[in-house]
Amino acid sequence: MFPSKRSSYKLSLMLSVFFIHTASTFAAETPSSSAQSVSTNTAPIPTININADDVSDNPTEITPGNTLLKADQLKSIVNNSPDTGALLENQMGVSLYKSGRIASLPALNGMADDRVATVIDGMRITGDCPNHMNPALSYLNPHDVSVINIMAGITPVSLGGDSTGGTIDIKRKSPVFSKKKDKIVVNGQVSGFFHSNGKGLGASGDVTVANDHLSIRYNGGWSQSRNYHAGAGGGQVKSTQYKMFNHDVTLAYKKDNHVLSLNLGQTDTPYEGFPNAYMDMTKNQSVFINGNYKGDFDWGTLEARGYWQRVTHAMNMLGDKGGHTATTGMPMNNIGRLAGYDIKSSIYLDNKNTLRIGNEFAYYTLNDWWPALQGSMMMGPNTYHNINNGHRNRLGTYAELETQWNRKVTTLLGVRNDVVMMNTGQVSGYQGFTGMNAAERAAINRFNRADRGKTDVNFDVTALVRYKVDPHLTWETGYARKTRSPNLYERYSWGTTGMAMRMVGWFGDGNGYRGDINLKPEIANTISTSFNFHDVKQEVWELKIQPYYTYIHHYINVNYLGSASGRAGTTISNLQFANHNAQLYGVNSVGTYNVWNNKKFGKGVLRGNLNWVRGTDLTNHTNLYHMMPVNGTLSLNQYIGAWSGRIEGEFVNAKGLTDPLRREPKTPGYILLNLGTSYTWNMFRLDASIENVMNKKYYLPMGGLSIGDLIANNQVRALPGIGRSFNVSLTASF
C-alpha cells in the first residue's frame, strides 16, 4: 500500500532537502576534473554540450521506441514549416493533431497533449488556453532546434513525470565558444522561405559572437500565411491564416568543465486562425527567462536550472468566423505564469553503475476570464470567470540506477514521486438573460461551495533492460507505471450552458465540455519491447519494430450529458470529463536500407516507417478519440556531392473506428506524393520541394470538424489537408 497523502508529501519534501544537500556536498568537496578524465569513465553519462552540434549531453538511458533526431538529421527534413511539430512527422509512434498552422499537438502511441511531457530546454510548458491554442511547440522557431529526443510510451523517471504518453525533449542550439584563447569568433545563419499554397512567407536567422569564455547569441524569426487551399478543387480552407514573431538571446560563460547560460526570449502571435474551433487566437505574447548551470566533476555531473514564463493570451473571431468589434464576437482572455527549478545529478558509483537523482518544482497559475460584450445580455453584463486564480503546482523527486552488467546487458531501474497541488478561487458568470440566469447561478453556487483544493500524490516506476543478442540484433524491453493528474480545465471548467461549454475543449470536434473537481489521476501501465535488426557496423541497413500495450486506470474521457442542434443540421454533444478505464496497443516500425553507395552515383537510401495504434474505452466499450489509422511513409533519398534529392510516398488508411460520443467524422484513406531537392554551394543552401504533387484532396484523420467552413458557408466536412504547394527556401551560413 502507498502511504497517505500527508506522509507522502512530507516524504517528498525530505527527499528534496536530502537531494539538494547531497548535490551541494559533492560539489563542495570534489574538485573539477579535466574533460579527458571524465571521458575515460566507462559509464554512459552525458557531458557538457559546448558546441551547437555536440549532442553528448543527451540522455543515453534505455528507451524502447526512442527516436533521437540530431542536427544533421533535422537539416535533411525539408519542410520549411514554421510549425516545429512538423519536425516530428513520419517518426516512429508519432502523429499530429492538426489545428492551428503553428500549433500542432503531437501524439505518442495514441496519447497527446498533457499526456505527453513536452520539454524545451528543461522547461515543461503548459498551454494557457481553454482550446490549447498555444502548446509548447508554438513558442519555438524550428530554425533554433538542435536536438529532438522522442520517447514514445516508456520514459525513464529522470526524463518525465506527470505524464502517461511519453516525453518530447527538445534542445535549442547550445552556446558556441572559440577553441583558441582570446580569439573572437562570429558565425550565424540567415534563411527565408516561400510557400505557394497560402502565400506563406518567413525569415529567420541567428548570430553568435564568442571567445573562449563568453558567448552571446541572438535568434529571431517571422512568418505569416493566408488561408490554404485543399486539393482537387476542395476550395479555400477557412481560418488557416497566421502571423508570428519570435526573438531570444542566449548569454553563456564557460570555465573549464563548467557552463553557465541565460536564455531570454519573447514570442508574439498577433493572430492565428483555428479551422476546427469556434474561436481564433487574436493575441498571444510570451516572455521567458531560463537560466542553467552544467558542470562535470570527478564523481559525475551536476545540472541546475531556474525558469520563469508569462503568457498573455486572447481569443475572439477573425474575419472568416464573422470578425469582432466592441459589440460583436466573444472576447476571451488568459494570463498564465510559470516558474520553477530543476536540479539533477548523475553520480558514477563505479565503472558499471550510475545513479541519477533529481528534484524539481513547477509553480503554475492561470486566470481565464471572458469580458462582457458591450450591449449583449447573453455575454454580459458581468465578466465571466472561467478559471479564477487557478493553481497547479508540482513537486517531483526521483532516483534511478543504470547498470551495465557486461558488454551485452544493461538495465535501468527508477522510482519517482510527484505531488500535484491544485486549487482555484470562486467564479462568477455573465448573469445575462433571465432564463439562463437561474441555471448559471445554480452552477456558480454549486462550484463555489465545493471543496476545490486537491492534492494528488503520484508514484512512477520504470524497469528496462537492453540485451545485445548478437552483432545483428539488439533487444530492449521494459515496464512503466506512469501517472498524470488532471489539468486545470479538466477539473475546474464549471459552465453548464451550451455556449459556455463549447468554449472549452482542445479536440476540434465542435462539442462542449465541463470539468469535474473530483477527477482522479490517470495511472498508465505500459509494457513495451523493441527489436533492432541491423548489419554489424550499422551502416547499411536497420529495421526496428516496437510492439506495446498500455492499460490506463482512471483514464480521463467523457460522459454524455445531452445534445443540441448546431449549424447546417449538425448535432453538438455536451460532455463532462470523467474517469474511465482504457487500453491502447499497437506496433511501430522504421527501417533504412542503403540501396547503393559509390563514387559515380553517390549514396541512395531507402527509408520507411509504419505505425498502427488501437485505443478502446473499457468503460463505455467505444473507440478512443483521435486514434490515427494505419499510416506510414516510404522515401528514396539520394546524396551525391553537394546535391540531395528525395521522392516520398505518404499513405494513410481509411478511418472507420471513431468515437461516437464526440461524433468524430470518418475519413477516407489517401496517398500523397512529395518531391524535394537540396543543393549546397559555398555558404549557401537552396531547398525546394513540391508537397502533394498530385494535388490530392484528402481529410485529416485527426483534424476533427472544419468549423471555420461550417460558420463561413454552412459546409459540413472533416478538416481538409493542404493541397499542392511549391516551397522554396534559401539559407546563408557564415
ZIVEN-V407412 format. One record per residue. N is the residue number from 1. OMEGA is omega as a letter, one per 40 degrees, with the letter a starting at -180 (* if undefined). NEAR is the number of other ideal C-beta (glycine too) atoms within 10 Angstrom. Layout:
# ZIVEN-V407412
n=<N N>
omega=<OMEGA OMEGA>
near=<NEAR NEAR>
This chain:
# ZIVEN-V407412
n=<1 2 3 4 5 6 7 8 9 10 11 12 13 14 15 16 17 18 19 20 21 22 23 24 25 26 27 28 29 30 31 32 33 34 35 36 37 38 39 40 41 42 43 44 45 46 47 48 49 50 51 52 53 54 55 56 57 58 59 60 61 62 63 64 65 66 67 68 69 70 71 72 73 74 75 76 77 78 79 80 81 82 83 84 85 86 87 88 89 90 91 92 93 94 95 96 97 98 99 100 101 102 103 104 105 106 107 108 109 110 111 112 113 114 115 116 117 118 119 120 121 122 123 124 125 126 127 128 129 130 131 132 133 134 135 136 137 138 139 140 141 142 143 144 145 146 147 148 149 150 151 152 153 154 155 156 157 158 159 160 161 162 163 164 165 166 167 168 169 170 171 172 173 174 175 176 177 178 179 180 181 182 183 184 185 186 187 188 189 190 191 192 193 194 195 196 197 198 199 200 201 202 203 204 205 206 207 208 209 210 211 212 213 214 215 216 217 218 219 220 221 222 223 224 225 226 227 228 229 230 231 232 233 234 235 236 237 238 239 240 241 242 243 244 245 246 247 248 249 250 251 252 253 254 255 256 257 258 259 260 261 262 263 264 265 266 267 268 269 270 271 272 273 274 275 276 277 278 279 280 281 282 283 284 285 286 287 288 289 290 291 292 293 294 295 296 297 298 299 300 301 302 303 304 305 306 307 308 309 310 311 312 313 314 315 316 317 318 319 320 321 322 323 324 325 326 327 328 329 330 331 332 333 334 335 336 337 338 339 340 341 342 343 344 345 346 347 348 349 350 351 352 353 354 355 356 357 358 359 360 361 362 363 364 365 366 367 368 369 370 371 372 373 374 375 376 377 378 379 380 381 382 383 384 385 386 387 388 389 390 391 392 393 394 395 396 397 398 399 400 401 402 403 404 405 406 407 408 409 410 411 412 413 414 415 416 417 418 419 420 421 422 423 424 425 426 427 428 429 430 431 432 433 434 435 436 437 438 439 440 441 442 443 444 445 446 447 448 449 450 451 452 453 454 455 456 457 458 459 460 461 462 463 464 465 466 467 468 469 470 471 472 473 474 475 476 477 478 479 480 481 482 483 484 485 486 487 488 489 490 491 492 493 494 495 496 497 498 499 500 501 502 503 504 505 506 507 508 509 510 511 512 513 514 515 516 517 518 519 520 521 522 523 524 525 526 527 528 529 530 531 532 533 534 535 536 537 538 539 540 541 542 543 544 545 546 547 548 549 550 551 552 553 554 555 556 557 558 559 560 561 562 563 564 565 566 567 568 569 570 571 572 573 574 575 576 577 578 579 580 581 582 583 584 585 586 587 588 589 590 591 592 593 594 595 596 597 598 599 600 601 602 603 604 605 606 607 608 609 610 611 612 613 614 615 616 617 618 619 620 621 622 623 624 625 626 627 628 629 630 631 632 633 634 635 636 637 638 639 640 641 642 643 644 645 646 647 648 649 650 651 652 653 654 655 656 657 658 659 660 661 662 663 664 665 666 667 668 669 670 671 672 673 674 675 676 677 678 679 680 681 682 683 684 685 686 687 688 689 690 691 692 693 694 695 696 697 698 699 700 701 702 703 704 705 706 707 708 709 710 711 712 713 714 715 716 717 718 719 720 721 722 723 724 725 726 727 728 729 730 731 732 733 734>
omega=<i i i a a i i i i i i i i i i i i a a i a a a i i a a a a i i a i i a a i a a i a i a a i i a i a a a a i a a i i a i a i a i a a i i i a a a i i i a i a i i a i a i i i i a a i i a i a i a i i i i a i a i i a i i a i i a i a i i i i a i a i i i a a i a a i i a a a i a a a a a i i i a a i a i i a i a i a i i a i a i i i i a a a a i a a i i i a i i i i i i a i i i i i i a a i a i a i i a a a a a i i i i a i i a i a i a a a i i a i i i a i i i i i i i i i a i i a i i i a i i i i i i i i a i i i i a i a i a a a i i a i a i a i i a i a i i i i a a i i a i i a i i a a i a i a i a i i i i i i a a a i i i a i a i i i a i a i i i a i a a a i i i i i a i a i a i a i i i i i i a i i i a a i a i i i a a a i i i i a i a i i i a i a i a a a a i i a i a i i i a e a i i i a i a i i i i a a i a i a i i a i a i a i a a a i i i i a i a i i i a a a i i i i a i a i a a a a a i a a a a i i i i a a a a i a i a i a i i i a i i i i i a i i a i a i a a a i a i i a i i i a a i i i i a a i a a i a a i i a a a a a i i i a a i a i a i a i a i a a i i i i i a i a i a i i i a i a i a a a a a a i i a a a i a i i i a i a i a i a i a i a a i i i a i i i i a i i a i i a i i i a i i i a a i i i a i i i a i i i a a a a a i a i a i i a a i i i i a i a i i a i i i a i i a i i a i i i a i a i i i a a a i i i i a i a a i a i i i i a a a a i a a a i a i i a i i i i i i i a i a i a a a i i i i a i i a a a a a i a a a a i a a a i a i i a a a a i i a i i a i i a i a i i a i i i a i i i *>
near=<3 10 13 10 12 10 11 18 17 13 15 18 14 11 18 20 11 13 19 14 10 13 21 13 10 16 15 7 9 13 7 15 17 12 12 7 12 19 12 8 18 11 19 14 20 17 17 20 20 20 15 19 13 17 18 13 20 16 19 15 22 21 28 28 26 25 21 16 20 15 15 8 13 15 13 14 17 21 19 24 22 27 22 26 24 18 24 23 17 21 21 21 28 24 27 20 25 23 28 28 28 28 29 25 27 27 25 29 31 27 29 23 18 25 22 28 23 25 20 22 22 21 22 23 23 21 25 28 25 26 25 24 25 27 28 23 25 29 25 25 25 22 23 23 19 21 23 20 20 24 27 31 32 32 32 26 28 21 25 28 26 25 26 31 31 30 25 26 22 23 20 23 21 25 24 20 20 16 10 10 8 8 10 11 15 9 14 15 18 15 19 17 20 15 24 16 22 21 13 22 16 22 14 22 18 22 15 21 15 20 15 16 13 15 23 13 25 14 23 19 22 18 25 19 22 16 20 22 20 25 20 13 9 19 14 17 24 22 28 28 23 27 16 24 16 23 15 23 14 25 15 22 15 21 11 12 19 15 23 16 20 14 22 14 23 15 22 16 24 14 18 28 26 25 30 27 29 21 25 27 27 20 15 25 16 22 14 21 15 21 17 19 15 22 19 26 21 14 18 23 22 21 20 20 19 16 22 15 21 15 23 15 24 18 27 22 20 21 14 22 24 13 12 18 9 9 9 14 21 21 21 22 18 23 15 24 14 22 16 21 16 20 20 20 22 24 20 19 14 10 10 14 14 25 16 24 20 23 22 20 16 21 16 22 18 28 18 27 17 23 15 17 22 13 11 16 15 12 20 17 13 13 15 24 19 27 26 17 13 22 16 24 17 21 20 25 24 25 17 23 16 26 17 17 12 8 7 12 12 21 16 24 17 22 16 24 24 25 23 22 17 22 17 26 14 13 22 15 24 23 18 20 13 8 8 19 14 10 12 22 13 11 18 19 11 12 20 14 9 12 8 18 11 20 15 20 22 23 17 26 15 27 16 24 19 22 14 16 12 8 11 13 12 18 15 24 17 24 15 25 18 31 24 28 25 26 25 24 25 20 24 28 26 27 25 20 19 16 15 23 24 21 23 24 25 24 26 28 24 23 26 27 26 22 23 19 18 12 21 14 20 26 19 25 16 27 17 24 18 25 17 20 15 18 13 9 7 13 10 13 16 16 14 22 16 25 17 23 14 26 16 28 16 19 26 24 22 24 16 15 14 10 15 15 10 18 13 12 8 15 11 19 21 20 24 18 21 18 20 19 16 25 17 24 18 21 15 28 19 22 17 18 14 14 14 12 13 9 6 6 11 15 14 17 18 15 17 18 21 17 25 18 24 16 24 17 20 14 14 19 7 19 20 25 22 25 23 23 20 17 19 18 20 15 18 15 18 17 16 14 9 11 13 20 18 19 15 21 14 20 14 23 16 13 23 11 15 19 20 12 19 26 16 25 19 13 24 14 15 19 11 21 16 19 14 22 16 20 14 16 10 8 10 11 18 13 22 17 21 17 25 22 16 13 18 18 17 23 20 25 28 26 22 26 25 27 27 26 25 22 18 16 12 11 14 15 15 22 25 25 24 22 24 18 22 13 20 14 21 14 20 14 13 9>
